[in-house]
């Protein structure tokens, strides 16, 4: 079996605290992504899209790249996952693009009128439903989608092949520019991972071949779940998927495995999930992926490990050797 081992360093830009994920009481829905903390006897927190939330296609244009649509969507959700899930956008319209990957595709989120603001949860539900529709219909195109809840219009999402200056003024433009620190801080063994800590990611591809669609939809399911959580939660184990897609995000806290307080925070998970799917596109490799997440560089503190696989168990993720 051929394995490909890759390294990257990114900077964690959010304050990360160490608290315990609250115990959930509702059972796991078979059609719902879920987050699991073993200290709560495998209780789950479900990311449920309401049954009366709808997306309707208004208009289609020319084809767009499938990978660009996925990467822009995941990038937008990753940014919004760090904010209040039940809060509203600060402006009536935002524009997101990933200039490092697909500068000529933009995702625009607009309120029904200039005096309104879209609820952030509607962006997550809308993007998830839109991507699923594009996959199921094999129709990745420039498009306009109306979001509705209980028959009431709550927003519009555009997938537009064009630069932001073609989309009008008065919008908030959210670019995705990777932050790669030029040097690493001193190696330490902290009790928390603080803002600005360089995070070192080590990637290993191997095992079963998955699909781009299933990998990215698992990331969408994970980001919905993470967005619902408080910023100060930590997890011992995180598992997530999206209904109907045979791929799972599976992440483990190294400290929890040693019976120590977990350092696998919401921000660490957002960074790890999005970096993993981006690496798959950069390498054009859609085999299962193992990621080691370290603070303070390649010889620093291992705080989490995981990746994506075809089942929610740990044995399917390729082992990462120390060589």
PASEBA-1860 file (N, C-alpha, C; in nm, 3 decimals):
! residues 323
1> XXXXXXXX> 0.084/-0.118/0.000/0.000/0.000/0.000/0.088/0.124/0.000 ~ 0.062/0.216/-0.090/0.141/0.339/-0.102/0.081/0.445/-0.010 ~ 0.164/0.504/0.073/0.121/0.610/0.164/0.189/0.740/0.123 ~ 0.121/0.850/0.138/0.176/0.981/0.107/0.171/1.065/0.233 ~ 0.285/1.110/0.279/0.296/1.185/0.404/0.333/1.330/0.372 ~ 0.254/1.423/0.424/0.268/1.564/0.390/0.263/1.645/0.519 ~ 0.327/1.761/0.519/0.329/1.846/0.637/0.280/1.987/0.602 ~ 0.222/2.053/0.699/0.183/2.194/0.682/0.179/2.260/0.819
9> XXXXXXXX> 0.200/2.389/0.819/0.191/2.466/0.942/0.091/2.578/0.922 ~ -0.001/2.595/1.015/-0.096/2.704/1.009/-0.100/2.771/1.145 ~ -0.162/2.888/1.151/-0.171/2.962/1.277/-0.314/2.959/1.326 ~ -0.332/2.925/1.451/-0.464/2.920/1.510/-0.499/3.058/1.563 ~ -0.603/3.118/1.508/-0.631/3.257/1.539/-0.741/3.280/1.639 ~ -0.793/3.178/1.706/-0.903/3.196/1.801/-0.856/3.157/1.940 ~ -0.911/3.222/2.040/-0.881/3.185/2.178/-0.941/3.049/2.207 ~ -0.863/2.961/2.267/-0.906/2.825/2.292/-0.899/2.797/2.441
17> XXXXXXXX> -1.012/2.758/2.498/-1.017/2.729/2.640/-1.040/2.580/2.660 ~ -1.038/2.536/2.782/-1.050/2.393/2.810/-1.163/2.369/2.910 ~ -1.282/2.339/2.857/-1.397/2.303/2.938/-1.450/2.169/2.889 ~ -1.554/2.120/2.952/-1.608/1.989/2.916/-1.734/2.006/2.834 ~ -1.745/1.927/2.727/-1.865/1.930/2.644/-1.985/1.886/2.725 ~ -2.095/1.963/2.726/-2.211/1.925/2.806/-2.274/1.796/2.757 ~ -2.332/1.722/2.850/-2.396/1.595/2.816/-2.527/1.622/2.745 ~ -2.547/1.556/2.632/-2.673/1.569/2.561/-2.766/1.457/2.602
25> XXXXXXXX> -2.896/1.482/2.592/-2.992/1.382/2.638/-3.070/1.319/2.525 ~ -3.070/1.379/2.406/-3.151/1.322/2.299/-3.074/1.212/2.226 ~ -3.145/1.109/2.174/-3.078/0.999/2.106/-3.026/1.041/1.969 ~ -2.933/0.962/1.916/-2.878/0.988/1.783/-2.983/0.955/1.679 ~ -3.010/1.051/1.591/-3.097/1.023/1.478/-3.016/0.952/1.370 ~ -3.072/0.849/1.306/-2.994/0.778/1.204/-2.963/0.863/1.083 ~ -3.032/0.975/1.065/-3.009/1.061/0.949/-2.950/1.196/0.988 ~ -2.882/1.201/1.101/-2.831/1.327/1.153/-2.682/1.315/1.182
33> XXXXXXXX> -2.601/1.415/1.140/-2.461/1.417/1.184/-2.457/1.424/1.336 ~ -2.353/1.373/1.398/-2.350/1.374/1.543/-2.209/1.395/1.598 ~ -2.208/1.445/1.719/-2.084/1.468/1.792/-2.090/1.380/1.917 ~ -1.983/1.313/1.949/-1.985/1.218/2.061/-1.872/1.249/2.157 ~ -1.902/1.250/2.284/-1.801/1.265/2.390/-1.810/1.141/2.477 ~ -1.706/1.058/2.485/-1.718/0.931/2.556/-1.745/0.945/2.705 ~ -1.710/1.059/2.763/-1.736/1.076/2.906/-1.884/1.092/2.935 ~ -1.965/1.109/2.832/-2.110/1.122/2.851/-2.184/0.997/2.803
41> XXXXXXXX> -2.115/0.882/2.811/-2.175/0.754/2.774/-2.231/0.756/2.632 ~ -2.153/0.814/2.540/-2.188/0.819/2.400/-2.319/0.892/2.372 ~ -2.352/0.988/2.456/-2.463/1.076/2.423/-2.423/1.161/2.302 ~ -2.520/1.221/2.236/-2.489/1.293/2.113/-2.557/1.428/2.110 ~ -2.500/1.516/2.028/-2.562/1.644/1.996/-2.588/1.644/1.847 ~ -2.712/1.654/1.807/-2.746/1.644/1.666/-2.751/1.779/1.598 ~ -2.702/1.787/1.476/-2.714/1.907/1.394/-2.832/1.884/1.300 ~ -2.948/1.929/1.340/-3.071/1.896/1.268/-3.113/2.014/1.182
49> XXXXXXXX> -3.135/1.990/1.052/-3.191/2.091/0.964/-3.343/2.078/0.972 ~ -3.414/2.183/1.010/-3.559/2.172/1.027/-3.629/2.125/0.900 ~ -3.733/2.048/0.918/-3.806/1.993/0.803/-3.872/2.101/0.720 ~ -3.905/2.216/0.782/-3.973/2.321/0.707/-3.876/2.425/0.651 ~ -3.744/2.391/0.653/-3.645/2.477/0.587/-3.628/2.429/0.443 ~ -3.645/2.521/0.347/-3.637/2.481/0.206/-3.535/2.564/0.131 ~ -3.478/2.505/0.027/-3.401/2.581/-0.072/-3.465/2.557/-0.208 ~ -3.484/2.662/-0.283/-3.546/2.654/-0.416/-3.456/2.721/-0.516
57> XXXXXXXX> -3.429/2.651/-0.627/-3.348/2.706/-0.732/-3.428/2.809/-0.809 ~ -3.369/2.927/-0.827/-3.436/3.034/-0.901/-3.381/3.044/-1.042 ~ -3.248/3.026/-1.055/-3.184/3.047/-1.184/-3.053/2.971/-1.190 ~ -3.021/2.915/-1.305/-2.892/2.850/-1.330/-2.824/2.917/-1.447 ~ -2.689/2.918/-1.440/-2.611/2.975/-1.550/-2.513/2.870/-1.600 ~ -2.390/2.907/-1.620/-2.290/2.817/-1.678/-2.232/2.724/-1.572 ~ -2.172/2.612/-1.614/-2.110/2.519/-1.518/-1.997/2.585/-1.439 ~ -1.980/2.541/-1.316/-1.868/2.584/-1.231/-1.790/2.460/-1.189
65> XXXXXXXX> -1.666/2.479/-1.149/-1.585/2.366/-1.104/-1.640/2.309/-0.974 ~ -1.652/2.179/-0.971/-1.704/2.110/-0.853/-1.614/2.133/-0.732 ~ -1.483/2.121/-0.750/-1.393/2.139/-0.637/-1.397/2.283/-0.586 ~ -1.412/2.381/-0.675/-1.420/2.520/-0.633/-1.547/2.546/-0.552 ~ -1.657/2.487/-0.594/-1.782/2.503/-0.520/-1.769/2.447/-0.379 ~ -1.711/2.328/-0.368/-1.694/2.266/-0.237/-1.600/2.347/-0.149 ~ -1.484/2.389/-0.202/-1.385/2.456/-0.119/-1.436/2.592/-0.073 ~ -1.503/2.666/-0.161/-1.559/2.794/-0.122/-1.667/2.776/-0.016
73> XXXXXXXX> -1.751/2.676/-0.033/-1.859/2.653/0.063/-1.803/2.617/0.201 ~ -1.706/2.526/0.204/-1.647/2.486/0.332/-1.572/2.604/0.396 ~ -1.502/2.684/0.315/-1.434/2.800/0.368/-1.530/2.900/0.430 ~ -1.642/2.925/0.364/-1.742/3.016/0.419/-1.798/2.963/0.550 ~ -1.832/2.834/0.554/-1.887/2.777/0.676/-1.785/2.778/0.790 ~ -1.658/2.754/0.757/-1.554/2.754/0.861/-1.543/2.891/0.926 ~ -1.551/2.998/0.846/-1.547/3.132/0.902/-1.670/3.159/0.989 ~ -1.786/3.121/0.941/-1.908/3.149/1.015/-1.921/3.060/1.139
81> XXXXXXXX> -1.858/2.943/1.139/-1.866/2.852/1.253/-1.801/2.909/1.378 ~ -1.716/3.008/1.362/-1.649/3.069/1.476/-1.733/3.180/1.540 ~ -1.852/3.207/1.482/-1.940/3.313/1.530/-2.068/3.252/1.586 ~ -2.158/3.338/1.632/-2.281/3.293/1.696/-2.373/3.225/1.595 ~ -2.396/3.096/1.615/-2.477/3.016/1.522/-2.617/3.074/1.508 ~ -2.672/3.124/1.616/-2.809/3.177/1.615/-2.814/3.328/1.596 ~ -2.698/3.389/1.571/-2.694/3.533/1.548/-2.714/3.567/1.402 ~ -2.713/3.695/1.374/-2.734/3.743/1.237/-2.605/3.802/1.180
89> XXXXXXXX> -2.595/3.803/1.048/-2.482/3.867/0.982/-2.482/4.017/1.014 ~ -2.365/4.078/1.004/-2.354/4.220/1.036/-2.402/4.309/0.923 ~ -2.414/4.253/0.802/-2.458/4.329/0.686/-2.567/4.254/0.612 ~ -2.634/4.327/0.523/-2.742/4.265/0.445/-2.686/4.167/0.342 ~ -2.560/4.185/0.304/-2.499/4.097/0.204/-2.353/4.073/0.237 ~ -2.309/3.948/0.224/-2.166/3.917/0.233/-2.125/3.840/0.109 ~ -1.998/3.854/0.074/-1.940/3.784/-0.041/-1.820/3.706/0.008 ~ -1.814/3.579/-0.026/-1.699/3.497/0.014/-1.633/3.439/-0.111
97> XXXXXXXX> -1.502/3.441/-0.112/-1.426/3.372/-0.217/-1.295/3.324/-0.158 ~ -1.236/3.226/-0.218/-1.108/3.172/-0.176/-1.006/3.206/-0.284 ~ -0.938/3.320/-0.273/-0.848/3.362/-0.381/-0.731/3.268/-0.403 ~ -0.693/3.193/-0.300/-0.581/3.101/-0.315/-0.618/2.975/-0.390 ~ -0.747/2.948/-0.400/-0.788/2.824/-0.466/-0.876/2.850/-0.588 ~ -0.973/2.939/-0.573/-1.066/2.963/-0.684/-1.108/3.109/-0.684 ~ -1.021/3.199/-0.732/-1.049/3.342/-0.725/-1.166/3.387/-0.812 ~ -1.209/3.305/-0.904/-1.315/3.347/-0.996/-1.450/3.283/-0.963
105> XXXXXXXX> -1.464/3.232/-0.842/-1.594/3.187/-0.795/-1.623/3.256/-0.662 ~ -1.741/3.310/-0.648/-1.782/3.376/-0.524/-1.914/3.318/-0.477 ~ -1.930/3.312/-0.345/-2.059/3.278/-0.285/-2.111/3.404/-0.218 ~ -2.231/3.441/-0.252/-2.293/3.563/-0.199/-2.414/3.522/-0.116 ~ -2.426/3.580/0.003/-2.542/3.559/0.089/-2.611/3.693/0.106 ~ -2.740/3.699/0.071/-2.813/3.825/0.076/-2.942/3.809/0.156 ~ -2.976/3.915/0.229/-3.104/3.920/0.301/-3.216/3.952/0.202 ~ -3.341/3.923/0.239/-3.454/3.953/0.148/-3.467/4.100/0.114
113> XXXXXXXX> -3.425/4.190/0.205/-3.423/4.334/0.173/-3.310/4.398/0.253 ~ -3.267/4.520/0.212/-3.148/4.582/0.274/-3.161/4.606/0.424 ~ -3.280/4.614/0.476/-3.297/4.639/0.618/-3.293/4.516/0.704 ~ -3.277/4.399/0.643/-3.275/4.274/0.718/-3.135/4.213/0.720 ~ -3.115/4.116/0.807/-2.989/4.044/0.819/-3.019/3.894/0.825 ~ -2.944/3.816/0.750/-2.966/3.671/0.745/-2.918/3.607/0.874 ~ -2.997/3.516/0.928/-2.953/3.436/1.042/-2.840/3.343/0.998 ~ -2.738/3.332/1.083/-2.622/3.250/1.047/-2.660/3.102/1.030
121> XXXXXXXX> -2.751/3.051/1.111/-2.791/2.911/1.097/-2.851/2.884/0.960 ~ -2.918/2.983/0.901/-2.978/2.964/0.769/-2.871/2.948/0.662 ~ -2.753/3.010/0.682/-2.643/2.991/0.587/-2.597/2.846/0.590 ~ -2.579/2.791/0.710/-2.533/2.652/0.721/-2.633/2.556/0.659 ~ -2.760/2.571/0.695/-2.861/2.481/0.640/-2.874/2.497/0.489 ~ -2.867/2.623/0.442/-2.880/2.648/0.299/-2.765/2.591/0.218 ~ -2.642/2.616/0.262/-2.526/2.564/0.191/-2.531/2.411/0.186 ~ -2.565/2.348/0.299/-2.571/2.201/0.302/-2.673/2.149/0.202
129> XXXXXXXX> -2.791/2.206/0.202/-2.896/2.160/0.110/-2.860/2.188/-0.035 ~ -2.798/2.304/-0.061/-2.761/2.338/-0.199/-2.655/2.241/-0.252 ~ -2.550/2.216/-0.173/-2.446/2.123/-0.218/-2.503/1.985/-0.241 ~ -2.589/1.939/-0.152/-2.651/1.808/-0.169/-2.733/1.805/-0.298 ~ -2.805/1.912/-0.327/-2.883/1.918/-0.451/-2.792/1.915/-0.573 ~ -2.680/1.988/-0.567/-2.585/1.988/-0.679/-2.527/1.849/-0.702 ~ -2.495/1.779/-0.593/-2.440/1.643/-0.606/-2.545/1.548/-0.663 ~ -2.662/1.547/-0.602/-2.765/1.452/-0.644/-2.810/1.475/-0.787
137> XXXXXXXX> -2.812/1.603/-0.831/-2.851/1.633/-0.967/-2.735/1.643/-1.064 ~ -2.612/1.621/-1.014/-2.491/1.634/-1.096/-2.495/1.765/-1.174 ~ -2.527/1.873/-1.102/-2.547/2.003/-1.166/-2.473/2.111/-1.087 ~ -2.342/2.118/-1.106/-2.263/2.223/-1.044/-2.257/2.341/-1.142 ~ -2.341/2.440/-1.115/-2.353/2.555/-1.205/-2.360/2.682/-1.123 ~ -2.330/2.793/-1.189/-2.365/2.921/-1.131/-2.515/2.920/-1.106 ~ -2.557/2.971/-0.991/-2.698/2.953/-0.956/-2.742/3.049/-0.848 ~ -2.872/3.068/-0.840/-2.935/3.152/-0.738/-3.037/3.065/-0.665
145> XXXXXXXX> -3.030/3.067/-0.532/-3.114/2.983/-0.448/-3.189/3.068/-0.345 ~ -3.319/3.049/-0.338/-3.399/3.117/-0.237/-3.410/3.028/-0.114 ~ -3.383/3.083/0.005/-3.395/3.011/0.131/-3.530/3.044/0.194 ~ -3.598/2.942/0.244/-3.727/2.965/0.306/-3.742/2.884/0.434 ~ -3.819/2.937/0.526/-3.849/2.867/0.651/-3.998/2.884/0.679 ~ -4.070/2.771/0.680/-4.214/2.776/0.704/-4.289/2.858/0.598 ~ -4.238/2.856/0.474/-4.303/2.930/0.367/-4.263/3.076/0.360 ~ -4.175/3.123/0.447/-4.131/3.263/0.449/-3.989/3.273/0.396
153> XXXXXXXX> -3.964/3.366/0.305/-3.830/3.384/0.251/-3.738/3.442/0.357 ~ -3.619/3.378/0.377/-3.526/3.423/0.481/-3.390/3.461/0.425 ~ -3.369/3.446/0.295/-3.241/3.483/0.238/-3.223/3.425/0.099 ~ -3.112/3.464/0.037/-3.076/3.414/-0.097/-2.927/3.384/-0.097 ~ -2.890/3.273/-0.161/-2.749/3.237/-0.178/-2.719/3.227/-0.326 ~ -2.612/3.292/-0.369/-2.568/3.291/-0.509/-2.434/3.218/-0.518 ~ -2.420/3.132/-0.616/-2.290/3.080/-0.658/-2.260/3.149/-0.791 ~ -2.160/3.239/-0.790/-2.137/3.326/-0.907/-1.994/3.311/-0.956
161> XXXXXXXX> -1.980/3.284/-1.085/-1.849/3.282/-1.148/-1.814/3.425/-1.186 ~ -1.738/3.491/-1.098/-1.702/3.630/-1.123/-1.632/3.687/-1.002 ~ -1.569/3.802/-1.018/-1.499/3.866/-0.908/-1.595/3.957/-0.832 ~ -1.565/3.987/-0.704/-1.657/4.067/-0.624/-1.693/4.203/-0.683 ~ -1.601/4.267/-0.760/-1.635/4.398/-0.814/-1.743/4.390/-0.922 ~ -1.779/4.269/-0.962/-1.889/4.252/-1.055/-2.021/4.229/-0.982 ~ -2.016/4.225/-0.849/-2.134/4.186/-0.773/-2.199/4.303/-0.701 ~ -2.152/4.424/-0.722/-2.214/4.540/-0.658/-2.136/4.586/-0.537
169> XXXXXXXX> -2.166/4.706/-0.490/-2.096/4.764/-0.376/-2.176/4.746/-0.248 ~ -2.117/4.787/-0.138/-2.186/4.780/-0.010/-2.189/4.643/0.052 ~ -2.104/4.554/0.007/-2.101/4.418/0.059/-1.976/4.396/0.143 ~ -1.987/4.304/0.235/-1.871/4.264/0.314/-1.802/4.150/0.242 ~ -1.677/4.168/0.203/-1.603/4.065/0.130/-1.517/3.987/0.229 ~ -1.538/3.856/0.234/-1.465/3.769/0.326/-1.371/3.682/0.246 ~ -1.245/3.723/0.237/-1.146/3.643/0.165/-1.088/3.537/0.257 ~ -1.048/3.426/0.197/-0.978/3.321/0.270/-0.832/3.324/0.229
177> XXXXXXXX> -0.746/3.368/0.318/-0.602/3.374/0.290/-0.530/3.293/0.396 ~ -0.473/3.178/0.362/-0.406/3.096/0.463/-0.294/3.174/0.534 ~ -0.283/3.153/0.664/-0.179/3.219/0.744/-0.071/3.118/0.778 ~ 0.048/3.139/0.724/0.159/3.046/0.746/0.269/3.119/0.823 ~ 0.284/3.093/0.952/0.386/3.163/1.031/0.526/3.133/0.980 ~ 0.613/3.233/0.987/0.749/3.217/0.937/0.839/3.145/1.037 ~ 0.802/3.148/1.164/0.883/3.081/1.265/0.792/3.022/1.371 ~ 0.842/2.927/1.443/0.766/2.861/1.547/0.806/2.914/1.684
185> XXXXXXXX> 0.710/2.916/1.774/0.740/2.956/1.911/0.814/2.845/1.984 ~ 0.853/2.867/2.108/0.922/2.764/2.184/0.833/2.644/2.210 ~ 0.893/2.527/2.214/0.818/2.405/2.244/0.781/2.406/2.392 ~ 0.656/2.375/2.420/0.608/2.378/2.558/0.500/2.274/2.575 ~ 0.459/2.251/2.697/0.349/2.160/2.727/0.241/2.240/2.800 ~ 0.157/2.313/2.725/0.060/2.400/2.789/-0.061/2.322/2.839 ~ -0.139/2.385/2.927/-0.266/2.327/2.971/-0.380/2.376/2.883 ~ -0.355/2.480/2.806/-0.449/2.526/2.704/-0.370/2.561/2.579
193> XXXXXXXX> -0.439/2.567/2.467/-0.377/2.611/2.342/-0.428/2.752/2.318 ~ -0.342/2.851/2.327/-0.385/2.990/2.326/-0.388/3.048/2.185 ~ -0.450/3.165/2.175/-0.462/3.231/2.045/-0.324/3.257/1.986 ~ -0.311/3.236/1.855/-0.185/3.261/1.787/-0.086/3.146/1.792 ~ -0.120/3.038/1.862/-0.030/2.924/1.870/-0.012/2.861/1.732 ~ 0.113/2.844/1.684/0.132/2.775/1.557/0.088/2.628/1.571 ~ 0.007/2.585/1.478/-0.041/2.447/1.475/0.021/2.375/1.356 ~ 0.083/2.264/1.383/0.152/2.184/1.281/0.063/2.065/1.246
201> XXXXXXXX> 0.035/2.048/1.117/-0.049/1.938/1.070/0.034/1.844/0.985 ~ 0.023/1.715/1.014/0.093/1.612/0.938/-0.012/1.521/0.877 ~ -0.004/1.501/0.744/-0.108/1.431/0.670/-0.055/1.299/0.614 ~ -0.138/1.196/0.618/-0.103/1.067/0.558/-0.224/1.010/0.487 ~ -0.213/0.996/0.354/-0.319/0.934/0.274/-0.293/0.785/0.261 ~ -0.400/0.705/0.264/-0.386/0.561/0.246/-0.519/0.491/0.263 ~ -0.522/0.365/0.224/-0.644/0.288/0.245/-0.746/0.309/0.135 ~ -0.871/0.299/0.171/-0.982/0.298/0.076/-0.998/0.432/0.005
209> XXXXXXXX> -1.030/0.424/-0.125/-1.058/0.544/-0.203/-1.201/0.589/-0.178 ~ -1.217/0.714/-0.137/-1.348/0.774/-0.118/-1.377/0.867/-0.235 ~ -1.483/0.944/-0.227/-1.516/1.041/-0.332/-1.501/1.182/-0.278 ~ -1.473/1.275/-0.368/-1.467/1.415/-0.328/-1.597/1.458/-0.261 ~ -1.710/1.413/-0.318/-1.840/1.454/-0.267/-1.861/1.407/-0.123 ~ -1.830/1.281/-0.095/-1.854/1.229/0.040/-1.760/1.293/0.141 ~ -1.635/1.318/0.102/-1.540/1.381/0.192/-1.586/1.522/0.229 ~ -1.625/1.600/0.130/-1.665/1.737/0.159/-1.799/1.744/0.231
217> XXXXXXXX> -1.891/1.655/0.201/-2.018/1.658/0.273/-1.999/1.616/0.418 ~ -1.901/1.529/0.446/-1.871/1.497/0.586/-1.818/1.620/0.658 ~ -1.739/1.702/0.587/-1.689/1.826/0.647/-1.803/1.925/0.671 ~ -1.898/1.932/0.580/-2.014/2.020/0.599/-2.092/1.977/0.724 ~ -2.117/1.845/0.739/-2.184/1.797/0.858/-2.108/1.831/0.985 ~ -1.976/1.818/0.980/-1.894/1.850/1.098/-1.902/1.998/1.132 ~ -1.897/2.084/1.032/-1.898/2.227/1.057/-2.034/2.274/1.110 ~ -2.142/2.211/1.066/-2.273/2.245/1.122/-2.274/2.213/1.271
225> XXXXXXXX> -2.226/2.095/1.307/-2.223/2.056/1.447/-2.134/2.147/1.530 ~ -2.018/2.179/1.477/-1.925/2.264/1.551/-1.980/2.405/1.568 ~ -2.046/2.455/1.465/-2.102/2.590/1.473/-2.206/2.601/1.584 ~ -2.276/2.493/1.613/-2.379/2.495/1.716/-2.322/2.500/1.858 ~ -2.194/2.467/1.872/-2.134/2.457/2.006/-2.078/2.591/2.055 ~ -2.066/2.603/2.185/-1.998/2.718/2.243/-1.852/2.721/2.201 ~ -1.793/2.839/2.201/-1.652/2.851/2.163/-1.559/2.783/2.262 ~ -1.602/2.767/2.387/-1.512/2.718/2.490/-1.525/2.568/2.518
233> XXXXXXXX> -1.593/2.495/2.432/-1.605/2.351/2.455/-1.475/2.280/2.416 ~ -1.452/2.165/2.478/-1.350/2.072/2.431/-1.416/1.936/2.414 ~ -1.358/1.852/2.331/-1.412/1.718/2.304/-1.305/1.613/2.332 ~ -1.349/1.498/2.379/-1.261/1.381/2.386/-1.262/1.308/2.252 ~ -1.381/1.292/2.194/-1.398/1.230/2.063/-1.498/1.312/1.984 ~ -1.470/1.334/1.857/-1.563/1.404/1.769/-1.587/1.317/1.646 ~ -1.713/1.286/1.619/-1.750/1.211/1.498/-1.863/1.285/1.429 ~ -1.857/1.294/1.297/-1.963/1.362/1.223/-1.969/1.308/1.081
241> XXXXXXXX> -2.088/1.313/1.024/-2.104/1.284/0.882/-2.222/1.364/0.831 ~ -2.257/1.344/0.705/-2.378/1.406/0.649/-2.463/1.294/0.592 ~ -2.594/1.297/0.617/-2.681/1.186/0.576/-2.666/1.151/0.428 ~ -2.650/1.021/0.403/-2.647/0.972/0.266/-2.509/0.965/0.203 ~ -2.405/1.007/0.276/-2.270/1.007/0.220/-2.179/0.917/0.303 ~ -2.108/0.824/0.239/-2.030/0.722/0.311/-1.892/0.768/0.353 ~ -1.884/0.880/0.424/-1.758/0.926/0.479/-1.786/0.989/0.615 ~ -1.690/0.973/0.706/-1.706/1.023/0.843/-1.583/1.103/0.883
249> XXXXXXXX> -1.607/1.214/0.950/-1.501/1.287/1.019/-1.487/1.225/1.158 ~ -1.365/1.181/1.192/-1.340/1.114/1.319/-1.214/1.174/1.380 ~ -1.227/1.235/1.499/-1.113/1.303/1.562/-1.107/1.266/1.710 ~ -0.982/1.249/1.760/-0.959/1.205/1.897/-0.864/1.301/1.968 ~ -0.894/1.330/2.093/-0.803/1.407/2.177/-0.693/1.317/2.231 ~ -0.568/1.354/2.208/-0.457/1.275/2.260/-0.452/1.282/2.413 ~ -0.480/1.400/2.468/-0.477/1.415/2.614/-0.585/1.330/2.680 ~ -0.705/1.325/2.621/-0.812/1.244/2.679/-0.775/1.097/2.680
257> XXXXXXXX> -0.702/1.052/2.577/-0.659/0.912/2.574/-0.560/0.882/2.686 ~ -0.493/0.984/2.738/-0.399/0.968/2.849/-0.463/1.009/2.981 ~ -0.599/1.024/2.980/-0.675/1.059/3.100/-0.635/1.196/3.155 ~ -0.606/1.286/3.062/-0.576/1.425/3.097/-0.682/1.515/3.033 ~ -0.694/1.641/3.077/-0.793/1.732/3.017/-0.768/1.751/2.868 ~ -0.874/1.741/2.791/-0.862/1.752/2.646/-0.822/1.892/2.603 ~ -0.738/1.899/2.499/-0.703/2.026/2.434/-0.766/2.036/2.296 ~ -0.852/1.940/2.261/-0.917/1.940/2.129/-1.041/2.028/2.136
265> XXXXXXXX> -1.022/2.153/2.104/-1.126/2.253/2.116/-1.204/2.268/1.985 ~ -1.307/2.349/1.991/-1.386/2.380/1.872/-1.299/2.439/1.762 ~ -1.213/2.535/1.799/-1.128/2.600/1.699/-1.027/2.502/1.639 ~ -0.970/2.413/1.721/-0.878/2.312/1.669/-0.950/2.221/1.569 ~ -1.073/2.183/1.600/-1.150/2.095/1.511/-1.187/2.165/1.381 ~ -1.228/2.291/1.388/-1.260/2.365/1.265/-1.137/2.371/1.175 ~ -1.023/2.405/1.233/-0.898/2.411/1.157/-0.862/2.275/1.097 ~ -0.874/2.169/1.175/-0.833/2.035/1.131/-0.924/1.984/1.019
273> XXXXXXXX> -1.055/1.999/1.036/-1.151/1.951/0.936/-1.130/2.022/0.803 ~ -1.119/2.154/0.806/-1.106/2.229/0.681/-0.969/2.207/0.616 ~ -0.863/2.195/0.697/-0.730/2.171/0.640/-0.723/2.034/0.574 ~ -0.793/1.935/0.632/-0.790/1.800/0.576/-0.852/1.795/0.437 ~ -0.970/1.857/0.420/-1.035/1.850/0.289/-0.962/1.937/0.187 ~ -0.904/2.045/0.232/-0.825/2.128/0.140/-0.703/2.051/0.091 ~ -0.639/1.976/0.181/-0.521/1.898/0.142/-0.559/1.793/0.038 ~ -0.677/1.732/0.052/-0.722/1.633/-0.046/-0.731/1.694/-0.185
281> XXXXXXXX> -0.783/1.816/-0.194/-0.791/1.882/-0.324/-0.654/1.920/-0.376 ~ -0.570/1.973/-0.290/-0.436/2.014/-0.334/-0.356/1.895/-0.388 ~ -0.373/1.779/-0.325/-0.298/1.660/-0.367/-0.375/1.576/-0.471 ~ -0.502/1.613/-0.494/-0.589/1.533/-0.581/-0.589/1.387/-0.538 ~ -0.600/1.366/-0.408/-0.595/1.233/-0.348/-0.715/1.219/-0.255 ~ -0.804/1.126/-0.288/-0.928/1.111/-0.212/-0.935/0.977/-0.138 ~ -0.816/0.924/-0.109/-0.812/0.810/-0.018/-0.838/0.858/0.124 ~ -0.860/0.764/0.214/-0.880/0.802/0.353/-0.756/0.876/0.403
289> XXXXXXXX> -0.778/0.965/0.500/-0.671/1.054/0.543/-0.657/1.053/0.694 ~ -0.533/1.043/0.740/-0.497/1.056/0.881/-0.423/1.188/0.900 ~ -0.458/1.261/1.005/-0.393/1.388/1.036/-0.349/1.386/1.182 ~ -0.224/1.424/1.208/-0.177/1.451/1.343/-0.173/1.601/1.363 ~ -0.229/1.649/1.473/-0.239/1.792/1.502/-0.148/1.822/1.621 ~ -0.045/1.905/1.599/0.053/1.934/1.703/0.061/2.085/1.727 ~ 0.079/2.123/1.852/0.104/2.263/1.886/0.255/2.287/1.888 ~ 0.297/2.401/1.838/0.437/2.445/1.845/0.531/2.367/1.754
297> XXXXXXXX> 0.481/2.313/1.644/0.572/2.258/1.546/0.581/2.106/1.545 ~ 0.662/2.051/1.453/0.666/1.906/1.431/0.713/1.825/1.550 ~ 0.790/1.885/1.640/0.833/1.813/1.760/0.757/1.860/1.884 ~ 0.649/1.934/1.861/0.572/1.989/1.971/0.471/1.890/2.028 ~ 0.370/1.944/2.094/0.274/1.865/2.168/0.165/1.813/2.076 ~ 0.148/1.680/2.070/0.038/1.620/1.995/-0.091/1.642/2.073 ~ -0.185/1.716/2.014/-0.308/1.748/2.085/-0.429/1.674/2.029 ~ -0.421/1.628/1.904/-0.533/1.555/1.846/-0.485/1.476/1.726
305> XXXXXXXX> -0.563/1.374/1.692/-0.537/1.301/1.569/-0.671/1.251/1.516 ~ -0.674/1.226/1.386/-0.799/1.180/1.326/-0.796/1.201/1.177 ~ -0.912/1.229/1.118/-0.922/1.248/0.975/-1.058/1.205/0.926 ~ -1.061/1.150/0.805/-1.188/1.099/0.752/-1.169/0.959/0.699 ~ -1.277/0.880/0.710/-1.273/0.739/0.672/-1.412/0.696/0.628 ~ -1.426/0.568/0.593/-1.555/0.519/0.545/-1.642/0.464/0.657 ~ -1.598/0.476/0.781/-1.680/0.437/0.895/-1.638/0.524/1.014 ~ -1.720/0.532/1.118/-1.686/0.619/1.232/-1.590/0.560/1.331
313> XXXXXXXX> -1.530/0.444/1.303/-1.437/0.383/1.396/-1.294/0.427/1.370 ~ -1.204/0.413/1.470/-1.066/0.460/1.454/-0.979/0.370/1.370 ~ -1.013/0.242/1.358/-0.921/0.148/1.293/-0.914/0.168/1.143 ~ -1.010/0.237/1.084/-1.009/0.257/0.940/-0.917/0.370/0.897 ~ -0.876/0.454/0.991/-0.788/0.567/0.957/-0.644/0.515/0.950 ~ -0.570/0.545/0.844/-0.432/0.494/0.833/-0.347/0.535/0.951 ~ -0.257/0.447/0.991/-0.166/0.480/1.100/-0.057/0.573/1.048 ~ -0.020/0.668/1.131/0.084/0.765/1.095/0.211/0.729/1.169
321> XXX> 0.312/0.689/1.095/0.437/0.650/1.160/0.515/0.773/1.202 ~ 0.614/0.753/1.287/0.696/0.866/1.334/0.809/0.899/1.239 ~ 0.822/0.821/1.134/0.932/0.845/1.041/0.898/0.954/0.942
END
